[in-house]
Amino acid sequence: MKATRVLYEGYVQGVGFRWTTKRIAHGYDVSGWVRNLADGRVELQVSGEDDEVTAFLRAIRESTLGGHITGEHATEIQLATPFKGFRIV
C-alpha cells in the first residue's frame, strides 16, 4: 500500500476541483480525501496500491483540472489508520 499527500497550487478553488477529484477517484481502487486550504491550495491524501495511486494522480492531471494546476507537490506519508472510501473534507 502507498499513501501520498499532494498539494495543488493554481486556480484550484471555485472550479469544482474537489468534486471532480472525488468523481475521478470512483474509477480507481483508492481511498482518501480532498480539501481546500485557507491559502488557496487544495490538499489531497490518497492511499492504495502503487499503480492505482499513480494512475489516479495522473488522471487528475489529465482531466479538465490539469489546466488549473500550476504546481503539484507530492510526498509519501505514513497512515496511522487506513482511509475508508474517498470523501471531500
C-alpha positions as CSV (number, residue, x, y, z in Angstrom):
1,M,0.0,0.0,0.0
2,K,1.1,3.5,-0.8
3,A,-0.1,6.7,0.8
4,T,0.6,10.1,-0.7
5,R,-0.2,13.7,0.2
6,V,-0.4,16.1,-2.7
7,L,-0.7,19.9,-2.5
8,Y,-2.1,21.5,-5.7
9,E,-1.5,25.2,-6.5
10,G,-3.0,27.4,-9.1
11,Y,-6.6,28.3,-9.8
12,V,-7.8,25.2,-7.9
13,Q,-10.6,26.6,-5.7
14,G,-14.0,27.6,-7.1
15,V,-13.6,25.4,-10.2
16,G,-15.1,22.1,-8.9
17,F,-11.7,20.7,-8.1
18,R,-12.8,18.6,-5.1
19,W,-15.9,17.3,-6.7
20,T,-14.1,16.3,-9.9
21,T,-11.4,14.6,-7.9
22,K,-14.0,12.6,-6.0
23,R,-15.6,11.6,-9.2
24,I,-12.3,10.5,-10.7
25,A,-11.5,8.5,-7.5
26,H,-14.5,6.3,-8.1
27,G,-12.8,4.9,-11.2
28,Y,-9.8,3.7,-9.2
29,D,-9.2,1.4,-6.2
30,V,-8.1,4.2,-3.9
31,S,-9.3,5.8,-0.7
32,G,-8.6,9.2,0.9
33,W,-9.9,12.7,1.0
34,V,-9.5,16.2,-0.6
35,R,-10.0,19.6,0.9
36,N,-9.5,23.3,0.3
37,L,-6.8,25.1,2.3
38,A,-7.1,28.7,3.5
39,D,-4.1,29.8,1.4
40,G,-5.9,28.9,-1.8
41,R,-4.3,25.5,-2.4
42,V,-6.0,22.1,-2.4
43,E,-4.7,19.2,-0.3
44,L,-5.3,15.6,-1.3
45,Q,-4.4,12.5,0.7
46,V,-4.8,9.2,-1.1
47,S,-3.9,5.5,-0.4
48,G,-4.0,2.3,-2.4
49,E,-1.8,0.0,-4.4
50,D,1.1,1.9,-6.0
51,D,-0.1,1.5,-9.6
52,E,-3.7,2.7,-8.7
53,V,-2.5,5.8,-6.8
54,T,-0.1,6.6,-9.7
55,A,-2.9,6.2,-12.3
56,F,-5.4,8.2,-10.2
57,L,-3.0,11.1,-9.8
58,R,-2.2,11.0,-13.5
59,A,-5.9,11.1,-14.3
60,I,-6.3,14.2,-12.2
61,R,-3.6,16.0,-14.2
62,E,-5.0,14.8,-17.5
63,S,-8.6,15.8,-16.6
64,T,-10.1,19.3,-17.1
65,L,-8.4,20.1,-13.8
66,G,-5.0,20.0,-15.3
67,G,-5.4,23.4,-16.8
68,H,-5.9,24.9,-13.4
69,I,-2.9,23.3,-11.8
70,T,0.3,25.4,-11.8
71,G,2.1,23.5,-9.0
72,E,1.9,20.0,-7.6
73,H,3.9,18.8,-4.6
74,A,3.6,15.1,-3.6
75,T,5.1,13.4,-0.6
76,E,4.7,9.9,0.7
77,I,3.1,9.7,4.1
78,Q,2.5,7.1,6.8
79,L,-1.1,6.4,7.8
80,A,-2.0,5.7,11.4
81,T,-5.3,4.2,10.3
82,P,-6.3,3.4,6.7
83,F,-8.7,5.6,4.8
84,K,-12.2,4.3,4.0
85,G,-13.8,5.5,0.8
86,F,-13.0,8.8,-0.8
87,R,-14.5,12.0,0.6
88,I,-14.5,15.7,0.5
89,V,-13.4,17.2,3.8
